[in-house]
Amino acid sequence: MTAAPLMTLTWTDHVTGRQGFLVVDRLVRGVSSGGLRMRPGCTLEEVAGLARGMTMKEALHYNPEGRYIPLGGAKGGIDCDPQDPAAYGLLVRYLRAMRPYIESFWTTGEDLGLSQDLVDRAAAEAGLVSSIQAVYPLLDDETAARERLADAFAVEVDGIGLDELVGGCGVAESVLAALDRAGTPYAGTRVAVQGLGTMGGATARFLARAGLRIVAVADIKGTVVNPDGLDVEALLAARDAYGTVDRAVLRPADRELPGDAWLSADAEVLVPAAVSYAIDAANQQAIKARWIVEAANMPVLADAEELLAARGITVLPDVVVNSGTNAWWWWTLFGDIGADAEEAFAHTRRSMRALIDRTLARAEADGTTPRAAAHAIVTDRLPVIAERFGWYR
């Protein structure tokens, strides 16, 4: 996958002077898929990497027997702090500027810094029917499909929306699949999670309920640790909208450490679930874990991953691990699953476990990393998808 993206766009807001970006890596059936993130320091290079990753995520979930047919990959980004008072107006103006692309070939939704509710509200204000309206012509029954997706977004489990939980379910199943292949029991396996937002919070919940011990959680205030295990449910209940935990709920045995302490936690599994580029060639030296499971997009830099591999630490790549949320949207919209939590979790677990098993088996057979194995699987699949459905680079 070395071809240049189909389209690269940089937009400058006339009010604030801030920039936004759109990269369409490729189209399949004339449509691409990829969320919209907002964070200070977001760059075109970052968005391009994420768009290429979306092409991979879509291809990895291709099932010839399913109703959901993969789309192309794309991504949007806005260089702004989402907590800035000017952020919402900037988001509306960005979506208004991107309206021709969203109406024609880019389906988008929440990503880092933005909730789906916020994207939906801003999209309506920008004059859009929906942030995913470009896919509607591909549906057999648009009305039924939109109702099914809306019903799915209305489902809550233990007070948390299904759309927030399925991604974490997929990440957790990736961890469990890796442990199973290594013959490592769940009970007693220690986990450190960076970020307790949508993805990190759901991942921590599913892993804790599977019997793993969450020993460290990091947020913007620092890292909370307890070698005997944190009370995950209490931490989740005490989060604000940005995943920051109210320290008033900490127990006497819980300790507060600096923000980067999660890296060196005594844990078998690290789950970076917050920001890109969190692990670099310097700080990777502090890692003691056996597995790093990328719940966030691009949290491990390439040179760090090489050093980690040399130390025998396995990185399960984001393009596999966190692909469940995107796939759930389309499984639901196209009718592979209904608006039901148990059905969604079961389908996600089956799909993610099969994907992790396939990736790790390919890595073992090729003598390479799981990321390289995922690229090889995509390289094999893209010609098949192109022949059946067509794409535009």
C-alpha positions as CSV (number, residue, x, y, z in Angstrom):
1,M,0.0,0.0,0.0
2,T,2.3,2.7,-1.3
3,A,0.1,4.7,-3.7
4,A,-0.5,8.3,-2.9
5,P,-4.0,9.3,-1.5
6,L,-6.7,10.1,-4.0
7,M,-7.3,13.5,-2.4
8,T,-5.5,15.7,0.1
9,L,-7.1,19.0,1.2
10,T,-6.0,21.7,3.7
11,W,-8.7,24.2,4.8
12,T,-8.1,27.5,6.6
13,D,-10.9,28.9,8.7
14,H,-11.6,32.5,7.8
15,V,-12.6,33.4,11.4
16,T,-9.9,31.9,13.6
17,G,-7.2,31.2,11.1
18,R,-7.0,27.6,12.3
19,Q,-6.6,24.7,9.8
20,G,-8.6,21.6,9.0
21,F,-7.7,18.7,6.8
22,L,-9.4,16.0,4.8
23,V,-7.5,13.1,3.2
24,V,-9.3,10.5,1.1
25,D,-7.0,7.5,0.7
26,R,-9.2,5.7,-1.8
27,L,-12.8,5.1,-2.7
28,V,-14.6,1.7,-2.9
29,R,-17.9,1.7,-4.7
30,G,-17.4,5.5,-4.9
31,V,-17.5,6.0,-1.1
32,S,-14.9,6.3,1.7
33,S,-15.2,6.0,5.5
34,G,-13.3,7.7,8.3
35,G,-13.9,9.8,11.4
36,L,-13.2,13.4,12.2
37,R,-10.9,14.3,15.0
38,M,-10.2,17.6,16.8
39,R,-7.0,18.2,18.7
40,P,-4.4,20.9,19.1
41,G,-1.5,20.2,16.8
42,C,-3.4,18.0,14.4
43,T,-1.4,17.8,11.1
44,L,-2.0,16.9,7.5
45,E,0.6,14.1,7.8
46,E,-1.3,12.7,10.8
47,V,-4.6,12.7,9.0
48,A,-3.1,11.0,5.9
49,G,-1.7,8.2,8.1
50,L,-5.1,7.8,9.7
51,A,-6.8,7.7,6.3
52,R,-4.5,4.9,5.1
53,G,-5.3,3.1,8.3
54,M,-9.0,3.4,7.5
55,T,-8.5,1.7,4.2
56,M,-6.8,-1.1,6.0
57,K,-9.5,-1.4,8.6
58,E,-12.2,-1.6,6.0
59,A,-10.4,-4.2,4.0
60,L,-9.6,-6.3,7.0
61,H,-13.3,-6.7,7.8
62,Y,-14.2,-7.8,4.3
63,N,-16.5,-10.8,4.5
64,P,-17.8,-12.1,1.1
65,E,-20.8,-13.6,2.8
66,G,-21.8,-10.4,4.7
67,R,-24.1,-7.6,3.7
68,Y,-21.6,-5.0,4.7
69,I,-19.1,-4.3,1.8
70,P,-16.0,-2.4,2.8
71,L,-15.7,1.3,1.8
72,G,-12.5,3.2,1.0
73,G,-10.5,4.9,3.7
74,A,-10.5,8.6,4.6
75,K,-10.0,10.9,7.6
76,G,-10.7,14.5,8.7
77,G,-8.9,16.5,11.3
78,I,-9.1,20.0,12.8
79,D,-6.2,21.7,14.6
80,C,-8.0,23.0,17.7
81,D,-8.4,22.1,21.4
82,P,-12.0,20.7,21.6
83,Q,-12.5,22.5,24.9
84,D,-11.7,25.9,23.3
85,P,-14.8,28.1,23.4
86,A,-14.4,28.7,19.7
87,A,-14.2,25.0,18.9
88,Y,-17.9,24.3,18.1
89,G,-18.2,27.2,15.7
90,L,-15.0,26.1,14.0
91,L,-16.5,22.6,13.7
92,V,-19.6,23.9,12.0
93,R,-17.6,26.0,9.5
94,Y,-15.4,23.0,8.7
95,L,-18.3,20.8,8.0
96,R,-20.0,23.5,6.0
97,A,-16.8,23.7,3.9
98,M,-16.6,19.9,3.6
99,R,-20.3,19.6,2.7
100,P,-19.8,18.7,-1.0
101,Y,-17.5,15.8,-0.1
102,I,-19.7,14.5,2.8
103,E,-22.7,14.6,0.5
104,S,-20.8,12.8,-2.3
105,F,-18.2,10.4,-1.0
106,W,-16.9,10.9,2.6
107,T,-18.8,9.3,5.5
108,T,-17.6,10.5,8.8
109,G,-18.3,10.5,12.5
110,E,-16.8,10.9,16.0
111,D,-13.1,10.5,16.6
112,L,-10.6,11.9,19.1
113,G,-11.9,15.1,20.8
114,L,-15.4,14.9,19.3
115,S,-18.5,12.9,20.3
116,Q,-21.1,11.6,17.8
117,D,-23.8,13.8,19.3
118,L,-21.6,16.9,18.8
119,V,-20.8,15.9,15.2
120,D,-24.5,15.3,14.5
121,R,-25.5,18.6,15.9
122,A,-22.8,20.5,14.0
123,A,-23.6,18.6,10.8
124,A,-27.3,19.6,11.0
125,E,-26.3,23.2,11.5
126,A,-24.0,23.0,8.5
127,G,-26.9,21.9,6.3
128,L,-26.1,18.2,6.1
129,V,-28.7,15.5,6.2
130,S,-26.3,13.2,8.0
131,S,-22.5,12.8,8.4
132,I,-22.8,9.4,6.6
133,Q,-25.3,10.4,3.9
134,A,-22.9,9.5,1.1
135,V,-23.4,5.8,1.9
136,Y,-27.2,5.9,1.6
137,P,-27.4,5.2,-2.1
138,L,-25.6,1.9,-1.5
139,L,-28.3,0.6,0.9
140,D,-31.1,-1.7,-0.1
141,D,-33.6,0.0,2.1
142,E,-32.4,3.4,3.3
143,T,-35.3,4.1,5.6
144,A,-35.1,0.8,7.4
145,A,-31.3,1.0,7.6
146,R,-31.3,4.5,9.1
147,E,-34.0,3.5,11.6
148,R,-31.9,0.4,12.6
149,L,-28.8,2.5,13.2
150,A,-30.7,5.2,15.2
151,D,-32.2,2.4,17.3
152,A,-28.8,1.0,17.9
153,F,-27.4,4.4,19.0
154,A,-30.3,4.6,21.5
155,V,-29.3,1.3,23.2
156,E,-27.6,1.7,26.6
157,V,-25.9,-0.9,28.7
158,D,-25.3,0.0,32.4
159,G,-26.0,3.6,31.5
160,I,-23.4,3.7,28.7
161,G,-24.4,3.9,25.0
162,L,-23.8,0.9,22.9
163,D,-21.9,3.0,20.4
164,E,-19.3,3.8,23.1
165,L,-19.0,0.2,24.2
166,V,-18.5,-1.8,21.0
167,G,-15.1,-0.4,20.3
168,G,-13.9,-1.3,23.8
169,C,-15.4,-4.7,23.4
170,G,-13.3,-5.2,20.3
171,V,-10.1,-4.0,22.0
172,A,-10.8,-6.3,25.0
173,E,-11.4,-9.3,22.8
174,S,-8.1,-8.6,21.0
175,V,-6.3,-8.8,24.4
176,L,-8.1,-12.0,25.3
177,A,-7.4,-13.6,21.9
178,A,-3.6,-12.8,22.4
179,L,-3.6,-14.2,25.9
180,D,-5.4,-17.4,24.7
181,R,-2.8,-17.9,21.9
182,A,0.0,-17.6,24.5
183,G,-1.7,-19.8,27.0
184,T,-1.9,-17.0,29.6
185,P,-4.8,-17.2,32.1
186,Y,-7.0,-14.1,32.4
187,A,-7.0,-14.1,36.2
188,G,-4.0,-12.3,37.5
189,T,-3.1,-10.7,34.2
190,R,-2.4,-7.0,34.9
191,V,-3.4,-4.2,32.6
192,A,-2.4,-0.5,32.4
193,V,-4.7,1.8,30.4
194,Q,-3.8,5.2,29.1
195,G,-7.0,7.2,28.7
196,L,-10.4,6.5,30.3
197,G,-12.5,8.1,27.6
198,T,-14.9,6.3,25.3
199,M,-12.4,3.6,24.1
200,G,-10.2,3.2,27.1
201,G,-13.1,3.2,29.6
202,A,-15.0,0.5,27.7
203,T,-11.9,-1.6,27.3
204,A,-11.1,-1.4,31.0
205,R,-14.7,-2.5,31.9
206,F,-14.7,-5.5,29.5
207,L,-11.3,-6.6,30.7
208,A,-12.1,-6.3,34.4
209,R,-15.3,-8.2,33.9
210,A,-13.3,-11.0,32.1
211,G,-11.2,-11.3,35.2
212,L,-8.1,-9.3,34.4
213,R,-6.7,-6.8,36.9
214,I,-6.6,-3.1,35.9
215,V,-3.6,-1.9,37.9
216,A,-3.1,1.6,36.3
217,V,-5.2,4.2,34.6
218,A,-3.9,7.5,33.2
219,D,-5.8,10.6,32.4
220,I,-4.9,14.3,31.9
221,K,-4.3,14.7,35.7
222,G,-1.9,11.8,36.0
223,T,-1.8,8.1,36.6
224,V,-3.8,6.2,39.3
225,V,-2.3,2.9,40.3
226,N,-3.1,0.0,42.6
227,P,-1.2,-3.3,42.3
228,D,-4.2,-5.2,43.8
229,G,-6.5,-3.7,41.1
230,L,-8.5,-0.5,40.7
231,D,-12.2,-0.2,41.1
232,V,-13.0,0.2,37.4
233,E,-16.7,0.8,37.9
234,A,-16.1,3.5,40.4
235,L,-13.6,5.3,38.2
236,L,-15.9,5.1,35.2
237,A,-18.8,6.6,37.2
238,A,-16.6,9.5,38.3
239,R,-15.4,10.5,34.8
240,D,-16.2,13.8,33.2
241,A,-17.0,14.2,29.5
242,Y,-13.3,14.1,28.6
243,G,-12.5,11.0,30.6
244,T,-10.9,12.7,33.6
245,V,-11.6,10.9,36.9
246,D,-12.7,12.8,40.0
247,R,-10.0,11.8,42.5
248,A,-12.5,12.0,45.3
249,V,-13.5,8.4,44.5
250,L,-10.1,7.0,45.0
251,R,-9.7,4.4,47.8
252,P,-6.9,4.6,50.4
253,A,-4.8,2.1,48.6
254,D,-5.0,3.8,45.3
255,R,-1.9,6.0,44.6
256,E,-1.5,9.0,42.3
257,L,1.6,9.1,40.1
258,P,2.8,11.3,37.3
259,G,1.1,11.1,33.9
260,D,3.7,8.9,32.2
261,A,3.8,6.3,35.0
262,W,1.4,4.1,33.1
263,L,4.2,3.3,30.7
264,S,6.4,1.6,33.4
265,A,3.5,0.0,35.3
266,D,4.1,-3.6,36.4
267,A,1.6,-5.0,33.9
268,E,1.6,-7.7,31.2
269,V,-0.6,-5.6,28.9
270,L,-0.5,-1.9,28.1
271,V,-3.5,-0.3,26.3
272,P,-2.7,3.2,24.9
273,A,-6.2,4.5,24.4
274,A,-5.8,8.3,24.4
275,V,-3.6,10.0,21.9
276,S,-1.4,9.4,18.8
277,Y,2.4,9.2,19.2
278,A,2.4,8.3,22.9
279,I,5.2,5.8,22.7
280,D,8.5,6.9,21.1
281,A,12.1,5.5,20.9
282,A,13.0,7.1,24.2
283,N,10.1,6.3,26.5
284,Q,9.7,2.7,25.2
285,Q,12.6,1.8,27.4
286,A,10.4,2.1,30.4
287,I,7.9,-0.5,29.2
288,K,7.9,-3.8,31.1
289,A,4.7,-5.3,29.5
290,R,4.6,-8.2,27.1
291,W,1.9,-6.9,24.9
292,I,0.9,-3.3,23.8
293,V,-2.6,-3.2,22.4
294,E,-3.3,-0.1,20.4
295,A,-6.7,1.1,21.2
296,A,-5.8,4.7,20.1
297,N,-4.8,5.5,16.5
298,M,-1.1,5.5,15.9
299,P,0.1,5.6,19.5
300,V,3.4,3.8,18.9
301,L,5.9,5.4,16.6
302,A,7.5,3.2,14.0
303,D,11.1,3.4,15.4
304,A,9.7,2.6,18.9
305,E,7.9,-0.5,17.5
306,E,11.2,-1.8,16.0
307,L,12.9,-1.4,19.4
308,L,10.0,-3.0,21.2
309,A,10.0,-6.0,18.8
310,A,13.7,-6.5,19.4
311,R,12.9,-6.7,23.1
312,G,10.3,-9.3,22.5
313,I,7.3,-7.0,23.2
314,T,4.4,-7.6,20.8
315,V,2.4,-4.6,19.5
316,L,-1.1,-5.4,18.3
317,P,-1.7,-2.7,15.7
318,D,-4.5,-0.1,15.8
319,V,-5.7,-1.0,12.3
320,V,-6.8,-4.4,13.7
321,V,-7.5,-3.7,17.4
322,N,-9.7,-0.6,17.3
323,S,-11.5,-1.4,14.0
324,G,-14.6,-2.7,15.8
325,T,-16.4,0.6,16.2
326,N,-16.2,1.4,12.5
327,A,-17.3,-2.1,11.5
328,W,-20.2,-2.0,14.0
329,W,-21.6,1.1,12.3
330,W,-21.7,-0.7,8.9
331,W,-22.7,-4.1,10.2
332,T,-25.7,-2.4,11.7
333,L,-26.5,0.0,8.8
334,F,-26.2,-2.8,6.2
335,G,-28.2,-5.3,8.3
336,D,-25.7,-7.9,9.3
337,I,-26.8,-7.3,12.9
338,G,-29.8,-5.6,14.6
339,A,-30.1,-2.9,17.2
340,D,-29.3,-5.3,20.1
341,A,-26.4,-5.1,22.5
342,E,-25.8,-8.8,23.0
343,E,-26.0,-9.4,19.2
344,A,-23.5,-6.5,18.7
345,F,-21.1,-7.8,21.3
346,A,-21.2,-11.4,20.1
347,H,-20.6,-10.3,16.4
348,T,-17.8,-8.0,17.5
349,R,-16.1,-10.7,19.6
350,R,-16.3,-13.3,16.8
351,S,-15.0,-10.9,14.2
352,M,-12.2,-9.4,16.3
353,R,-11.0,-12.8,17.6
354,A,-10.9,-14.2,14.1
355,L,-9.0,-11.1,12.9
356,I,-6.4,-11.2,15.7
357,D,-5.9,-15.0,15.2
358,R,-5.4,-14.5,11.5
359,T,-3.0,-11.6,12.1
360,L,-0.9,-13.4,14.7
361,A,-0.8,-16.6,12.7
362,R,0.4,-14.6,9.6
363,A,3.0,-12.9,11.7
364,E,4.3,-16.2,13.0
365,A,4.3,-17.8,9.5
366,D,6.1,-14.8,8.0
367,G,8.5,-14.2,10.9
368,T,7.4,-10.6,11.1
369,T,5.4,-8.2,13.3
370,P,1.6,-8.2,13.6
371,R,1.5,-4.8,11.9
372,A,3.4,-6.1,8.9
373,A,1.1,-9.2,8.9
374,A,-1.9,-6.9,8.8
375,H,-0.5,-5.0,5.9
376,A,0.2,-8.3,4.1
377,I,-3.4,-9.5,4.7
378,V,-4.7,-6.2,3.3
379,T,-2.4,-6.4,0.3
380,D,-3.9,-9.8,-0.5
381,R,-7.5,-8.6,-0.1
382,L,-7.4,-5.3,-1.9
383,P,-7.2,-6.8,-5.4
384,V,-10.1,-9.0,-4.6
385,I,-12.2,-6.1,-3.4
386,A,-11.1,-4.0,-6.4
387,E,-12.1,-6.7,-8.9
388,R,-15.5,-7.2,-7.3
389,F,-16.4,-3.6,-6.4
390,G,-13.9,-1.2,-8.0
391,W,-11.9,1.5,-6.4
392,Y,-10.3,4.8,-7.2
393,R,-7.0,5.8,-5.7
